[in-house]
Amino acid sequence: MKNNIKLAREARNMTQKECSENIGVTLRAWQTYEQGVSEPKNEVLCAIADMFGVTTDYLLGRNTEEDNLDKLSAEFNMTSLEKKIVEEYLSLPQSLRGDMMNFLEKAVSEVISEDSGN
């Protein structure tokens, strides 16, 4: 079984201690989850997924977005930077994705307006 708990934690720049405290488990329990020595109970797994804004399937390594992203990356011959940008965008909570899109749309509109005026 592929274990993505550590990858999700590292992507959020969180320590094991921060995660264990947020979820309400011991540091040792958290470490065993990351090492694949033990698996969290369902309610803990759901809490971890919520904390990181990912699915439980992702945490368990089942048909992950990363696998789909690899396929998309290959199909469109993405650079590693392009792939990383998409990966980081997808890791954002849904509410932040909307904020990000609003920001980008506004920035692009401003640049187009400035270019049209020149």
N, C-alpha and C positions, 0 to 999 in steps of 0.2 A: 504494500500500500504506500503510495506517495503521500508524504505528510507536508502540507504547505503552511502549517501554523508558524513555523520559524520564518519562512519567507514573508508571510503577511506581517509579522511583527517587525522584521527588519525594514520592510517597505514603509512602515509608519515611524521608523526611528524610535521605537519604544524599547525599554529594557524588559527583561524577563520579570523583574520585580514589579515594574509598573503594571504589566499585564496581569500578573497573578493577583495583585491588589485590586485592580479594576474588576476582575472576574470573581474574586472572593475565594481563591484557592491558594494553597501554600506554594511557595516558590519551588519547592521540590516537585510538587505535582505538575506545575507548569513545565518544568524541565523534562519530566518524563514524557509529557505530551510532545514536546519538540523533538525528543530523541526517538520517539516511536516505541518507547518501552511500554507505555500504557496509552489508552485512548480515553478522552474525556467522555463523561456521561452526556446524553443527548442535550440536557438543559445547559450544561457548561459549553458544549460545542456550539449551540445556538447563540449563547452569550458572546463567545469568541467571534463568531461570524458577524454579529451585530457590531461589536467593538471595532472590527476592521472594515466593515462595509463590504463583506464578501459573502458568498454562499457557503453553506455547509459542504456542498459538493466540492467546491474549490478546496476547502480545508482538508477534505478527505482524498483529494486527488482524482476526483471523478469528472471526466469530460469537462475540463476546466476552460475558462475564458482564455487562459494562456495557450492551450492547445489550439483553440480557434484563432487566436491572434497569430500564432505561428503559421497557420494556413493562410490567413489574410496577408501576412507579411510576405510570404512566398509568392502569393498570387499577384500582388502589386509591386513586388521587388522593392520593398521598403528598405531604407537604410536602417542601421541600428538606432540612430537618433529618432527617426520617424516611428519606429516600433516602440521605443521607450516612451515617447510622447503619448502615443495611443494607450500604452499600458498604464501609465500614470493617470491619464484621464479616466480610464475605466476603473481605477482603484478608488476614485473619489466617491464620496457619498452622493446619492442622486441629487440632493439639494445643491451641493457645490457644483455639480456638473452644469446645472441650469445657470448658476451665477457665472461660471466660466464662459459659457456660450454667450450670455448677454454681454459680458465684457469684450469678448472677441468680436462679436457683431458690431458693437459700438466703435471699437478701435478700427475695424476695417472700413466702416462707413465714414469715419473721420478722415482716414487716409485717402479714400476715394474722393471725398469732397475737396480735400486739399489739392489732390492731383488734378481734378477737373478745373480748379480755379487757376492753375498755372498755365 
